[in-house]
Amino acid sequence: MPSSLDFTLRSLWAREKFTYGIRVFIALAGSMALCWYLDKIALVIPLFLGCIASALAESDDHWRGRLQALLVTLLCFAATATAVQLLFPYPWLFGIGLALAAFAMTLLGGIGERYAAVASATLILAIYTAIGLEHRGGGMGSFWQEPLLLIAGAAWYGLLGVIWSALFSQQPVQQALARVFIELGAFLRLKAALFEPLRQLDVEARRLAVAKQNGQVVNALNQAKDIILNRMSRKRSGQKTNRYLKLYFIAQDIHERASSSHHPYNALAEAFFHSDVMFRCGRLLSQQGKACQALGTAIRMRQPFDYNDNSQAMADLNASMAYLREQNNPAWRRLLRSLAALAGNLATLERKLTSASNPDALADEQDSTLLDRSPQNLKDAFERLRQHVSPTSLVFRHALRLSVALAAGYGLLHWVHPQQGYWILLTTLFVCRPSYGATRLRLVQRVSGTLLGLVAGWALISLFPDPLLQSLFAVVAGVAFFTNRVDRYTLATSAMTLVVVLCFNQVSDGYAVIWPRLVDTVLGTVIAGLAVFFILPDWQGRKLNQVLASTLSSNSRYLLQIMQQYTSGKRDDLSYRLARRNAHNADAALSTTLSNMLMEPGHFRKDAETGFRFLVLSHTLLSYLSALGAHRVSLADDASDALHDRAVAHISAALESIASSLRDNQPVAVYSEADQALAEELEQLPEEIDEGHRLVQVQLGLICRQLAPLRTLVAHLQKQQPEAVVAKAA
């Protein structure tokens, strides 16, 4: 029993939501307890709102960085709350100030994620201040009260965050790395499904699933890199951070190898349909995926990773290949070499997973530098800000939409004078997202969540009239809001609505809040939806060409970085890792863009099907590039080097040319004799060529064969977009 309890507690502690929830619970419960102790329950609303605003402004960092961020956040909050207090009696000045503040804060958020979090939370606190003033009837008798209470709540939660970060500095790193390996394990298992030797296998659908999961892996890697980077920003990064950095590099290497493709899977399945070799490849890869997920769980639980290697599965695979070689079938000769490269890649994956059992024993990377994309000084920040001061910037468009929407909401509440009218502005602020698809989803979630929360609030205050019990429910609902606000927004909205009803019932009549809250939510969501639809809308289809172009250009640069290392030798330096990460980021960005397109009105998603076909092609291209990257090694001079150099130059130039045609909306050549001739030349493999050069030539040939379908698909897309130039100008 004790061991079972210990495991349960460890499992809970290892979960990010649980530890986050504990911190929120301490903040809200402490605020509620103070109000009860002082017998001033009316103070609970501004204290709660201050805690919420501070939590929304929070971003990961070491405790020193959090302390600095907290001081800046409190300064912004104090200035904003005071300004709202001063302007509140003057509607025209308040409306103009709110619109200008929304525009400026959103632009500032374009500098970086931390800036965006603080800017968004500052806007939220401005509306919280107005809500508190409205609840008190807009009186100016106690000028200091509302700002001071909000700042006190924000400081209380922020201080908890600083202390928590000092006590458990490495916990976010563990959780981020755990997520990386768990997502990587899912990626490997989806990739293993491609090896099933079925003649009717829908390879394109499975490749699409792999491409989408690749986006999840890329997001997890980026998040882990940022968190590790925050711990390395100090003069001494520490032994634990170095250990996690090694695990991060292992994950990157596994990702590159897992992304590799050495031959079209359907061709291999057809050729070896009566053999078990493809089944054994898939089974081994699936087992490695399970091992990755077990490694992620071990990191999260802070337990040793006991890797049960797949030596028997590897031996069975080698035996199957040996049997196929004994058949001495001339038609299989080239395919068996591709299978041998695949088996070698799987064997290296085994060694990588084995080394993850004890990363401390690994030698340090030759270049362990991580690229910090955040601005390093005021000049960098100003330059980023300057780039967004243009109608072509997505940040500028969102800033304009949000400021106009808030101004319209403020005008509406003064026109119709609804009860608790400032909830309209808060709803608009939360619902108005940068893209139509995200706003549409958030709109539905907000309304449905509010309705559920109001029903739950009505039931709780009816069934449990005891104020102390209602206070406990309010704290629990506040915790539920924060632990679900990222991935379960409907539930989070229900929880926050419950907090509002229960807290208002402590100081006045909770029933009186129910209908105004519902009406204001509907009005706020309608305003947000209209703003996103009509004010400089960012239809994903209009920027699809640019996203496709970025994908091809990133793959071109990745190819050039790979081939340099076949001359100089394998070295995972920053320039190589950056090119690899940019290629995968572009692939993930394309997947996200297409997913957002599916939520847009029919006319604007007419190119989605073509876009998904392009995603499959571009991900296949990236897989062939990854195979080249996975087998990097310095090769001796060979007669084939001239052909390889010429092929790399041609493929890179072709990818950049197609990308340029997409960016500039210029026609692309559907057929290229040079592509065809080069592919045929690469496929003529002399028998005397060594295995290293053979692998390079095979992969270059596979990459070259992707150019023709890419050209055809781009030409088809351009034919579907006769208004492309007009849309670009808009």
N, C-alpha and C positions, 0 to 999 in steps of 0.2 A: 504493500500500500504506500509506504513512504516513497519508494522509487517511482511509483506511478504518479504520485503527487508532485514529486520533484520534476519529472518529465513534463507534466502539464504546466507547471510554473515556468520552466525553461522555455517551453513552446510559446507561452503567452508573452514572456519577456522578449523573445526573439522577434516578435511581430512588431513591425513599425507602428501600426495603428494602435496597438495596445499601449506602448510606451508614450506615444503622442497623446493618447486618451488620458493616461495618468496625469500628465502635465496639465492638460486642460481641466481635468477634474479638480486638481489641487487649486488651480487659479479660480475657477467658478465657485467651488465649494468654500474657499477661503473668503471670497467676496460676499457670498451669501451669509456665511457665519458672522462676518464682521457687522453686516447690516442688522442681523438679528440681535447680536450682542449690544449694539448701540441703540437698538430699538428705533432704527430709522430705515425701515424696509424700502422706503421710496428711493433710497440711494442705489438700490440694486440694479436698476435699469441702466444708468450711465456707467456704473462700474462694469457690468456685463458687456456693454457695448464697447467700452475701452479695451477690455480683454480680447474681445473678438477682433477689433481693428488691429491690435498689436499682433495677434496670431496670424492674421492674413498678411501682415507685412513681413513675417518671419521668413528667412532663407537660411540654408545651411552654411555654417562656418565654424571655425574654432572659436573658443569662448572670447578671445580678445577681439576677434572680428565681429562677433555678435554684440559685444558690449559697445563697440564703436557704432555699429549699425543701429543699435537701440537708442543711443544718444541722438543720432541724426533723426531717427523716426520720431522720437519724443519732441524734438525741436520742430519738426514739420507739423506734428499733431497740435502742438501748442499754438503755433502761428495760425493754423487753419481754424482751430476751435475759437480762438480769439477773434479772427476776422469774421467768422459766421456770427458770433455774438454781437459784433459791432454793426454788421450790415443787415441783420435779420429784420429790424424795424423798417427798413427801406427796401420794399420789394424790387423796384427797378434796379437799384444798385446790387442787391443780392443776386438777382437773376443774371445780370451781366457778369458779376464776379464769378458765379458758379460756372457759367459757360466758358469764360476765359481760363479758369482754373482747370476745368476738365480737359480743355484743349492742350494747355501747357503741360499738365501732369502726364497725359497720355503720350505726348511727344517725348518727354523726359524718360518715360518707360522704354522707349526705343533704344536707349543707350545700352541697356543690359537687363537681365532678369531681376537682379536685386533692385535696380532702380524702378522697374515695372511694379514689383511687389509693394515697395514703399509708396509709390505714386498712387497705385490703385487703393491701397489701404487709407491713404490720406484723403482721397475723395470720399471714400465710404465714411470716414470719421466726420467729414464735413456735414454729410447728410444725417449721421447719427446726432450731431450737435443740434441740427435744425429740428429733428424729431423730439429731442428732449426739450427744446425751447417751446415747441408747439404744445407739447404735453403740459408744460407749466403755464400755458397761455401767453407765451411770448413776453413775459414780464422781465424787466431789467433790474428788479430790486436787488438781486444777488448776482452781480455781474460775473464774479469769479466762480460761482458754484459749478455750472455746467462744464466749462473747460477743465477745471481742476479735477472733477470727478472722472471725466473721460481720460485725462492724462494719468491719473492715479491708477485706474484699471489697466491702462496700456503699460505703465511702468511695472506694475505688479506681475503681469504675465511675462513681460520682457525680461525681468530679473530672474524669474523662474527658468526661462529659456537659457540664460547665460549660465546659471548655476548647473542646470542639467547638462549643458554642453561641456562644462569643466569636469563634471563627475564622470560622464559617459562619452568622452570625445570620439572614441573609435566605433561606437555603436552604429552611426549612420553609414560608415564605410562598410562595416560587415553586412548591413542590410542591403546596401546598393550592390555589393559584389555578389551577394547571395542571389539577388534578382537577375544579375547578369548570367550566372551559370544556370539558373532555372530556365530563363528564356532561351539560352543557348542549347540546353537539353531538349526543349520543345522543338527548336529549329532542326537539330540533328534527327529527331524522330520523324519529323515531317519530310526531311530529305531522304531518310531511309525508305519511306513509302514509294519513292520514285524508282527504287530498285526492284519492285515486285515484278516478276516475269510474267506479266499478263499482256496478251495481244490487244485486248480491248481497253487497256488502261488509258484514262484521260490524262495524259502527261501534262497538257497545258493547264488544266484545272489544278493539278497538284503543284505545278511550278508557281502558279499564282498564289496558292496558299503558302508556299515556301517564301515567296517574295514579300508577302504581307508580314509573315513572322520575322523575316529579316529586319523589317522596320522596327519591330519590338526589341530585337537584340541590339540594334544600333542605338535606339533611345536609351536602353539600359546601360550600354557602354558609355554613352555621352554623360549620363547622369553620374555614373561611378567615377568617371574621369574628373568631373568638376568637384565632386566631394573629396576625392584624394588630393586634388590640387589645392584645395583649401587647407588641408593638413600639411602640405609641403611648402606653403608660403612662409612658414616660420624658418628661422635660421637652422634649426635642427628638426628634421622631419620625424626622427624616432625609428626604433627598430620595427615596431608594429606597422607603421605606415609603409616602411620599405617592404615588409612582408606582403602587405596588401597590394603594393605596387607590382610586385612580381606576379601575384595572382592575376592582376589586371592584364599584364602583358601575356600571360599564359592564355587568358580568355581571348585576347586579340588574335593570337596565333591560331587557337582552335577555331575561331570564327573564320579566319581566312581559309584554313584547310577544309572546314566544313562547307564553305561556300563553293569549293572547287568542283569543276566538272571536267572529266577527261575525254568524254565522248558522249554523243546523244544517247540518252538512256533507252529510248525505244529501239534504236538500232542494236544496242547490246542485248536487250531482251529478246529481240527477234533472232539474232544470230545464235544465242546460247539458250534458246527456249527449252531445249531438252536436257539442259545441265542445271545443277543446283548452285552454280557459281554466283548468279545475281542474288539469289535468295540469301546466300551466305554473306555477301557484301552488305545487304540491307539489314540482316540480323545483327551483324557486328556493329554497324553504325547506330542501330537502334539501342543496343546495349551501351554504347558509348554515350548516347543521349541520356539514358537513365543514370549513368555514372555522373554526368554533368549535373543533373538535377540533385543527385545525392550529395555531390560536392557543395552545391548551393545550400542545401539544408544543413550540412555540417558547419559551413561558415556562419550561417544564421544562428545555429544553436551553440556555436563556439565549442564544437566537439572535434576530435581528430577524424580525418577522412581516411577510412580504411578502404582502399581501392581493390576490389576483386578483379584482377586483370582478366582479359578475355583471351588468354593464351591458347586455350583449346579452340575457341572460335576462329582465331587467327590461323592456327595450324590446319583446321578443316578447310578454310578458304584457300590456303596455299596448296593443300592436297588436291582440291578441285581444279585449281589452275594447272597443277602438274599433270593431272589426268588429261586435261584439254590439250596441253602441249604434246603429250604422247600420241595424240590422234594424228598429229602432223598434217592438219588440214590447211592448205595454202590460203584459203579464204579467211581463216581466223588469225593469220600471222600478225597483221597490223592491229586487229582488235585485242589480241592477247597482250600486246605491248601496252595498249591503253589500260587494260585491266591490271597489268603489273604496276603501272604508275598509280592506279587507284588503290591497289593493295598496299603499296609503299606509303601512300598518304594515310591510309587507315592505321598502318603500323606506327607511323609517327604520332598520330592522334593518341594511340595507346601510351606512348612514351610521355606525351605531354600530360595526360591524365595521371600517370604514375608520379611524375614530378610534382604535381599539385598536392600530393600527400605530404610533402615536406618542402615547401617553397623556400624556406630559409637556407636549404642546402644548395640552392641554385646560385650561380654566379650573377653578379649585378649586370644589368644591361649596359652595353657599350654607350648607349645614349638613352638615358631614362628621362629626358626632358619631356614635359607635357605642355602642349600649347595652351596658354591662358588667353581666352578670347575676350575676357573682360577688359575694359579700358584701363590702361596703366597710369594715366595722369589726366589732368584737366584738359590738356590739348586733345588727347584721344577721345575723351568724352564729348568735347565740343565738336570735333570732326564728325562723330557719329550723329550727333544731334543735327548738324548742318545737312547731312545727307537725307534726313527725314523731312526737312522743310521743303517739300515739293509735292504737288498733287499726284505725282506718279508713285509716291511712297505709300505702302500699305498702312504704315503707322499714321501718316498724315491723314489718310482717308478715314481711318477709324477714329482719330482724334476729332475730326470735323463732325462725323456722324454722332459721336457721343455728346459733344458739346451742344449740337443742335437738338438732339433728343432730350437732353436734360433741360435745356431752355424751354422746349415745347411742353415738357411735363410740368415745369414750374409755372408756365403760363396757364396750363389747364387747371392746376390746383387752385389758382387764384380766380379763375373764371367760374368754376363750379363749386368751389369751397367745400370739398368733401371732408369728412372726418378723417383724421390721421392722414392728411393728404401727402405728407412727405414720404410715405411708403411708396408712392408712385415713382418718385425719383430714385429711391433705393432699388426698386424692382428694375427700372430701366437701366441703372448702372450695372446690376448683376447679369441681366439678360443680354444686353447689347454686346455681342462678341465681334471679333474682326471679320469673320466670314458669315455668309448667309446660312450655311448649313449648321454651323455651331450655334448661331442665334436661334434658328428654328428649333433645334433640339432642346436648347436651354429654355426656350419659351414654353414648350409643352411640359417639360419637367417642372418648371417653376409653378405653373398654374395647377398642375395635378398634385404636386407636393404641397402647395399651400392649401388646397382643398382637403387633402388627407390630414394635414396638421391641424386645421380648424376643427374638423370633426373630432379628432383625437383630443384637442384642447377642450372642446365643449363637453366631451364625455368625462374627462378627468376632473374638471372643476365641478361637474355635477355629481360624480360618484365619490369624490374625495374632497370635501369642503375644508378639511383641515389645512390651514396655511403652511404649516411646517412640512407636511407631506407634499404639498404642491411645490414648495421650494426644492425639495429633493428631486421631484420629477423634472423641474426646470434645469437643474444641474446635469442630470442624466441626459436630458434632451440636448443640452449644449455640447456635451461630450460626443453624442451621436452625430451632431452636425459636423464637427471637425473631423471625425474619423471617416466620414462618408462623403465629404464635399468634393473630392476629386473624382471618384469613380461611381458614386451613387448619388447623383445630385437631387433626384426626386426625394429620396429618403432624407437627405441632408436638409432640403427645403422644408419637409414636413417637421423635422426636428426643430429647426429654427422658428418656424411658425408656432410650434408648441411652446418654445421658450417665451416668445412674445406674449402669447395669451396668458400663460401662467404668471409671468412677471407683472403684467398689467393687472391681473386679478389680485396681486398682492397689494397694490396701491390704489386701485379703483375697482372698476367693474370689468372683468374679463370678457363677459358676454358682449359688451358694447364694442369690443375690438373686432369681433368675428366678421361681421358684414363689411365694415370699412376695409379691413385687411384684404378680403377677397376682391372687392371692387377695385381697390387701388392696385392690386397685383395684376388684374386683367388690363386695366388702363395702362400700367407701366409696360407690360409685355407688348401690347398693341403699338405703343409709341416706339419701342425698340425695334419691333419687326418692320414697321413702316420706314424707319430711318435706315435700316440695313438694306432694304429693298430699293429705296428711291435715291438715297444720298451717296453718290459715287460708289455704287456697289462693286465689290470685289468678286465677280463671278470667276470661279476656278477655271472654267473653260477658256476664258480670255487670256489667262496666263499659262495655259497648258503648253503652248509652244516654247515659252521661256523655260519651263521646268524640264521639258524633254531635252532642250538644248543644253541645259546645265548638266543633265545626266550624261549625255554623250561627251561633252567636254571633260567632265571629271574622269570618265573612263579612259579618255585619250591620255590625260596626264598620268593616270595610274599606270598605264602601259609603259610610258616612257620611263617612269621611276623603276618599274620592275626590270626592264631590259638593261638599265644601267648597272644593276647588281649582278647580272650574268657576266659582266666584265670585271667589276670590282670585287665581287663576292658578297654573300649575304650579310646585311647589316641593317637591323631595324632602327635606323636613325629617324630623327624627327621628320625630315622631308619625306621619307618613304611612308611612315605611319600617317602623316598628314594626307598624302595623296590617296592612300588606301581608305582612310576614314572619310574623306570628302566624296569618294566614289560611292561608298555605302550610304552616306548621308543623303546624297542626291537620289539614290535608289529609294530610300525611305521617304524622302520628300515627295517623290512622284506617287508612291503608294498612298500617302496622306492626301495629296491633292485630288487623286481619283476618288478616294472615299468621300471627301467633302463634296465632290461633283454630284455624287449620287443623291445627295440631300437637297440639291437645287431644283428649281422648276424645270420641266421637261425640255424646253427650248435650249436651256443653258447646259444641259448634260448630254446633248446629242452626240458629242465626241467621246463619251466615257468608254464605250465599247472598244473603240480604236485605241484609246489610251491604255486600257487594260491589256490589250494585245501587245502594245508597245512595252508595257511593264514586263511582260513575260519575256519578250525579246531582249530588252536591256538587261534584265536579271540573268538571262542565259549568257549574254556577253560578259557580264561581271563574273559569272561562274568560271568561264574559260580564262579570264584574266587572273582570277584567284588561284586557279591551278598553276599558272605560270609563277605567281608570287609564292605559292606554297613550296615549289621545288627550286627556289633560287639557290644557285651555287655558281661559283666562278668556273667558267668553262675554258678549256684550252682552245687555242686558235684552230679553226677548221675551215675547210673549203666552203662550207655552207654559211659562214658568217656574213658574207656579202649579201646573200639572198635574205637572210634574217634581218639585217640592217635595212635593206630596201623595203622589206615587208612592213617592218615597224614604222618606218617613215610614211609609207603609203597609207597604212591603216590609221595612224594618228591624224594625218592630213585629211583623210576621208571623213573621219568622225568629226573633226573640227569644221569641215566644209558643210556637212549635213546640219551640224549645230548652228552654224552661221546662217544657213538658209532658213532654219526655223525661227531664229531671232529676228531676222530682217524680213520674214514673210516673202522670201524669194523662192522660185521654183527649184526643186531638187531633181537631179538627173535620176530617173527611175532605173536605168540600166547603165552599167559601167563595164566596158570591155576590159579595162585595166583591173578591176576587181576580180572578174572572172578568170583572166589570164593568170593573175598572181595566185589565186586560190588553187588553180590546177597545178601551177609550178610548185607550190608548197606541198601539195599532196604527192608529188613524185619523190619518194624517199629512197635514196640509194641504200643498198644493203650494208655498205661499209661504214655508214654514219654511226657514231657512238650514241648511247642511250640518252645522254644529256641533251645533245643537239637534236636528236630525234624528237624528244618530248617538246622542246621549244618549237620546232617546225610544225609538229602536229597541232599544238595549241594555236599557233599563229594561223594555221590553215583553218581551224574551226572558227577563230575570230573573224577571219576574212570572209568566210561564208555567211556571217551574220550581216554583212554590209548590204547585200542585195535585199533581204526582207526588210531591213531598216529603211532603206530608200523607198521601197514600195509602200510601206506603211506611212511614212512621212508624206509622200505624194498623195496618198489617199486622204490623209488628214487635211492637207492643204486644199484638196478638191472640195472637202466638206465645209471649208471656211472661206467662201468667196468674200465675206465681209471682214476678213482678218485685219486688213489695214485699218478699216474704220474702227474696229473694236480696239485695236492697239492704240489708236489715237484717243479713243474715249477714256 
